[in-house]
Amino acid sequence: MNKKELETHIINQYKQDEHMMVLVFAQWCVNHDLDPLQLYKQAYPDQKENEALKQAIDLTVPKEEAGHISDETLLNVLSLYGNEDLAFVVSKEVKKCAKKPD
């Protein structure tokens, strides 16, 4: 693999992983009865609609069919991709959920 092919491979892998991160976020929201678009808008109010997020939402499954996504896993994945503002909004939601009576 030459340098150009390697660069292209790395970029494509990053984009694929980034899409997975968006899907994890969207599914976590569904699992917690939260609107991923609304949370994203809280974190990034000046950004236009996020096409990757819309696509990810289409791929989510009902929470009854979904696997568990821990809060810590989501926060780590968001931080890994530099989504600190979104991680902050998610952290606030985690705290709200912790205060709710069962």
C-alpha positions in Angstrom: 0.0 0.0 0.0 1.5 3.3 -1.0 1.3 6.5 1.0 -1.7 7.9 -0.8 -3.6 4.6 -0.4 -2.7 4.5 3.2 -4.0 8.0 3.8 -7.2 7.3 2.0 -7.7 4.1 4.0 -7.1 5.9 7.3 -9.5 8.7 6.3 -12.2 6.2 5.3 -11.7 4.2 8.5 -12.1 7.4 10.6 -15.3 8.4 8.8 -16.7 4.9 9.3 -15.8 5.0 13.0 -17.3 8.5 13.3 -20.6 7.2 11.8 -20.6 4.4 14.4 -20.1 7.0 17.1 -23.1 8.9 15.8 -25.2 5.7 15.8 -24.2 4.9 19.3 -25.3 8.4 20.4 -28.6 8.1 18.6 -29.3 4.6 20.0 -28.4 5.7 23.5 -31.0 8.5 23.1 -33.7 6.1 21.9 -32.9 3.8 24.8 -33.4 6.7 27.2 -36.5 8.2 25.5 -34.6 11.2 24.4 -34.6 13.1 21.1 -31.1 12.9 19.6 -31.8 15.9 17.3 -32.9 18.0 20.3 -29.8 17.0 22.4 -27.5 17.7 19.4 -29.1 21.1 18.9 -28.5 21.9 22.6 -24.8 21.1 22.2 -24.4 22.8 18.8 -27.1 25.4 18.5 -25.4 27.2 15.6 -24.8 24.2 13.4 -27.1 23.3 10.6 -28.9 19.9 10.5 -26.5 17.0 10.9 -27.0 14.6 8.0 -25.0 11.8 9.6 -27.2 12.0 12.7 -30.4 11.8 10.6 -29.0 8.7 8.9 -28.1 7.2 12.2 -31.6 7.8 13.6 -33.0 5.9 10.7 -30.8 2.9 11.7 -31.8 2.9 15.4 -34.1 0.2 16.7 -36.7 0.4 19.4 -35.2 0.3 22.9 -36.8 -3.0 23.6 -34.7 -4.5 20.8 -31.5 -2.6 21.5 -28.6 -3.7 23.4 -27.5 -1.7 26.5 -25.2 1.2 25.9 -23.7 2.4 29.2 -23.5 6.1 29.9 -19.8 5.8 30.4 -19.3 4.2 27.0 -21.2 6.9 25.2 -19.3 9.7 27.0 -16.0 8.0 26.2 -16.9 7.6 22.5 -18.0 11.2 22.3 -14.8 12.5 23.9 -12.7 10.3 21.7 -14.1 12.2 18.7 -13.9 15.6 20.2 -17.6 16.1 20.9 -17.1 17.6 24.3 -20.1 19.9 24.0 -22.3 17.0 23.2 -20.7 14.9 26.0 -21.6 17.8 28.4 -25.2 17.8 27.3 -25.4 14.0 27.7 -23.8 14.3 31.2 -26.6 16.6 32.2 -29.2 14.2 30.9 -27.5 11.3 32.8 -27.7 13.3 36.0 -31.4 14.1 35.3 -32.1 10.4 34.8 -30.3 9.4 38.0 -32.6 11.8 39.9 -35.8 10.3 38.5 -37.6 7.8 40.8 -38.0 4.4 39.3 
